């Protein structure tokens, strides 16, 4: 049997299903052998996973870089124009 991290069709609708991998199990296919995955729509496991991810994402340097980038985006450019985030570049006509 081929071992893969990709969730199976039965995982559709689960909060731990991220399309290309399962948030908790290394091989989701093996979890469905008894026709019920222990993590399928399990709110306690989902909350634990989200809490674990939130703890990992607290990077002070990354947050500082984001703040600086946000501040720079609101400053005027050296030519006097302001950077507009998400705006398309206008073609000269």
Backbone as a ProteinNet text record, in pm:
[ID]
protein_1_A
[PRIMARY]
XXXXXXXXXXXXXXXXXXXXXXXXXXXXXXXXXXXXXXXXXXXXXXXXXXXXXXXXXXXXXXXXXXXXXXXXXXXXXXXXXXXXXXXXXXXXX
[TERTIARY]
83.5	0	88.9	49.4	124.7	89.1	190	167.3	176.3	74.5	70.1	8.1	44.9	-10.5	-142.3	-176.5	-297.3	-422.3	-516.7	-641.8	-723.9	-802.2	-888.4	-1022.7	-1108.1	-1238	-1323.8	-1311.7	-1391.6	-1356.2	-1239.7	-1194.8	-1263.3	-1341.6	-1407.7	-1499	-1483.7	-1565.9	-1500.5	-1385.4	-1314.1	-1229.1	-1222	-1143.6	-994.5	-951.1	-809.4	-761.9	-852.7	-820.1	-772.8	-647	-591.7	-568.3	-634.9	-625.8	-508.6	-386.8	-270.6	-215.6	-263.8	-220.7	-322.5	-312.8	-397.5	-320.7	-391	-326.2	-270.9	-320.8	-279.8	-210	-267.9	-218.1	-122.5	-19.1	80.8	24.5	-59	-119.6	-270.5	-350.2	-494.8	-565.6	-512.1	-574.9	-583.3	-479	-476.4	-578.4	-619	-711.8	-855	-885.1	-1020.5	-1040.2	-948.9	-961.9	-1083	-1126	-1243.8	-1365.4	-1366.4	-1476.1	-1505.2	-1419	-1437.3	-1300.8	-1263.5	-1137.1	-1158.1	-1068.5	-1085.7	-1080.7	-1020.8	-1010.5	-1116.6	-1202.8	-1302.3	-1405	-1406.3	-1496.7	-1488.8	-1369.9	-1346.2	-1304	-1394.8	-1370.6	-1257.2	-1242.7	-1136.3	-999.3	-984.2	-856.3	-827.8	-931.2	-914.2	-870.7	-932.1	-895.2	-751.2	-713.3	-576.4	-475.6	-510.2	-421.4	-405.9	-516.1	-510.1	-430.7	-444.6	-368.4	-218.9	-185.1	-46	14.1	-60.4	-13.2	3.8	-87.5	-78.3	47.6	84.6	206.1	330.6	328.3	444.9	463.3	357.5	364.7	401.1	433.7	469	617.4	649.7	786.2	797.6	868.7	880	943.6	1047.6	1114.9	1023.5	944.5	853.1	745.7	693.2	592.5	651.1	776.1	840.6	858.7	899.4	914.2	781.4	672.9	540.2	500.2	527.4	494.2	571.6	701.1	783.5	733.8	700.7	651	517.9	433.2	304.1	323.6	418.6	445.2	504.6	594.2	655.7	554.3	453.3	352.3	266.6	260.8	180	261.8	394.7	479.5	477	502.1	509.6	637.1	626.8	741	830.8	953.4	1045.5	1001.8	913.7	861.8	731.6	686.3	565.4	439.7	448.5	330.4	331.4	215.3	203.1	182	243	227.2	86.4	15.5	-119.3	-112.9	-132.9	-127.3	-245.5	-218.1	-322.8	-370.3	-321.4	-364.6	-288.9	-357.3	-293	-209.3	-106	-20.3	-91	-106.5	-175.6	-79.3	-126.7	-41.9	-53.5	59.1	54.4	-13.8	-102.1	-174.8	-156.5
-116.6	0	124.1	222.5	347	436.8	478.5	569.5	712.9	791.2	929.3	1017.4	1143.5	1238.9	1297.4	1275.7	1333.4	1270.7	1354.2	1300.4	1225.3	1130.8	1053	1123.2	1067.4	1128.8	1143.1	1050.5	1055.1	1174.8	1232.6	1345.5	1477	1477.8	1600.5	1653.5	1779.9	1841.8	1847.7	1784.6	1786.9	1913.6	1974	2095	2071.3	1947.6	1913.6	1881.3	1880	1850.9	1979.1	1981.2	2098.4	2073	1975.4	1947.6	1859.2	1904.6	1824.5	1744.5	1772.4	1694.6	1708.8	1617.9	1621.5	1696.5	1774.1	1852	1770.1	1649.4	1570	1441	1367.2	1232.9	1232.3	1152	1140.1	1066.4	966.1	888.7	877.8	972	970.5	845.5	782.9	662.7	552.2	538.9	434.4	459	582.4	613.8	570.5	544.9	507.7	356.7	274.7	129.7	74.2	137.6	90.6	178.9	238.5	319.7	447	482.2	607.5	658.6	775.8	837.4	905.3	887.6	950.7	1103.5	1159.6	1304.7	1368.5	1288.5	1343	1427.8	1555.6	1654.3	1653	1628.5	1627.9	1769	1841.4	1981	1995.7	1899.5	1906.7	1896.8	1805.3	1791.7	1913.8	1970.1	2089.4	2207.4	2224.7	2334.2	2317.3	2194.3	2167.6	2197.9	2159.6	2185.5	2336.8	2411.5	2556.6	2624.3	2575.9	2630.6	2603.9	2485	2449.3	2535.9	2559.7	2642.9	2787.5	2837.6	2975.1	2993.7	2893.7	2902.5	2905.7	2834.2	2827.8	2955.8	3030.1	3145.6	3275.8	3273	3395.9	3424.6	3488.3	3524	3676.4	3724.4	3868.9	3941.8	3882.8	3949	3961.2	3857.4	3859.9	3966.3	3976.5	4078.5	4218.4	4237.2	4367.9	4403.1	4306.1	4330.5	4368.4	4302.1	4333.8	4476.7	4517.7	4654.2	4757.4	4732.3	4824.7	4832.1	4717.9	4715.8	4789.4	4773.9	4842.5	4993.9	5036	5178.9	5236.3	5162.6	5209.5	5221.1	5135.1	5138.5	5264.6	5328	5449.6	5576.8	5565.1	5681.6	5722.6	5851.9	5901.5	5853.4	5829.5	5787.1	5907.6	5883.7	5994.8	6084.3	6034.6	6115.3	6184.5	6164.3	6231.1	6148.3	6029.7	5944.2	5843.1	5801.1	5705.2	5565.8	5468.3	5328.4	5282.9	5228.5	5176.4	5025.4	4961.8	4816	4755.7	4659.1	4587.8	4659.6	4779.7	4853.7	4801.9	4795.5	4750.3	4864.2	4825.3	4925.3	4978.8	5110.5	5173.4	5181.8	5140.8	5148.3	5287.3	5346.6	5482.1	5477.2	5572	5576.7	5708
0	0	0	-76.1	-85.3	32.4	108	220.1	169.9	200.9	156.1	262.9	265.3	361.3	312.3	185.6	127.6	188.3	234	290	185.5	231.4	142.3	126.7	43.3	14.7	140.2	233.4	356	444.7	424.9	507.6	470	363.3	319.2	430.3	462.7	565.3	701.8	717	844.4	852.2	969.8	987.6	981.9	999.8	995.7	854.7	758.1	619.8	551.6	509.3	442.3	294.4	239.5	97	60.3	88.4	52.2	169.6	290.8	407.4	520.2	615.3	734.3	842.4	923.5	1026.5	1141.6	1162.6	1278.4	1238.8	1146.5	1116.2	997	1009.9	904.3	782.5	806.5	697.7	723.3	672.3	698.9	648.5	545.1	490.6	595.8	676.2	778.9	889.8	910.3	1018	985.1	858.2	816.9	805.1	854.2	841.1	914.9	1020.8	1094.3	1065.4	948.3	894.7	973.9	1065.7	1139.4	1183.9	1138.4	1179.3	1314.7	1409.5	1540.7	1535.2	1431.4	1421.6	1334.2	1271.7	1178.5	1252.7	1220	1280.4	1432.5	1485.5	1629	1670.1	1735.2	1770.3	1872.5	1962.4	2062.8	1996.4	1900.3	1829.8	1745.2	1683.1	1601	1686.7	1803.3	1893.6	1942.7	1974	2019.1	1908.9	1784.9	1671.3	1648.8	1651.7	1631.2	1742.6	1865.2	1977.9	1959.2	1913.2	1890.4	1779.7	1673.7	1563.7	1609.1	1690.5	1740.5	1825.1	1902.8	1984.1	1896.7	1786.2	1698.7	1618.6	1594	1506	1575.8	1701.9	1771	1750.2	1637.5	1603.9	1611.5	1710.4	1735.6	1617.6	1559.1	1447.1	1326	1301.7	1188.2	1208.1	1329.5	1359.1	1343.6	1384.6	1370.7	1223.1	1141	996.7	933.8	977.1	923.9	957.5	1081.6	1123.4	1041.3	1019.9	941.8	798.5	739.1	600.8	590.3	689.9	688.1	698.6	782	797.3	669.2	605	480.6	368	368.5	263.4	271.7	387.7	401.7	379.7	372.5	350.9	203.9	181.3	44.4	-22	-150.1	-228.4	-253.7	-292.1	-314.3	-430.9	-518	-628.4	-590.2	-467.3	-421.7	-433.2	-490	-500.6	-388.3	-348.8	-241.3	-298.9	-238.4	-279	-243.5	-340	-313.9	-320.1	-207.3	-200.9	-275.2	-359.4	-430.9	-556.9	-582.4	-701.7	-822.9	-935	-1057.7	-1113.1	-1185.6	-1247.4	-1370.5	-1376.3	-1488.8	-1606.4	-1722.3	-1841.4	-1901	-1943.1	-2002	-2138	-2159.9	-2289.1	-2356.6
[MASK]
+++++++++++++++++++++++++++++++++++++++++++++++++++++++++++++++++++++++++++++++++++++++++++++

